Amino acid sequence: MSLERLAEIRTVLFELDRKIKPLEWDSSRNQINEFKQKTLESLRTEQETLQQELNSLLQK
């Protein structure tokens, strides 16, 4: 089960990264609206949570 979960987490992290990068680019150039800023924050939070879960699974 943990191998399946590791693969799933890595896939989701990859997809999140693809969503986050354009939003970060817009944000760095002050070309981001409030809705996209909130979306970026929630995606970063989700990414951090999944990264922590991935690290805990790798340490077992």
Secondary structure, DSSP 8 states (H G I E B T S, - for coil): -HHHHHHHHHHHHHHHHHHHHHHHHHHHTT---HHHHHHHHHHHHHHHHHHHHHHHHHH-
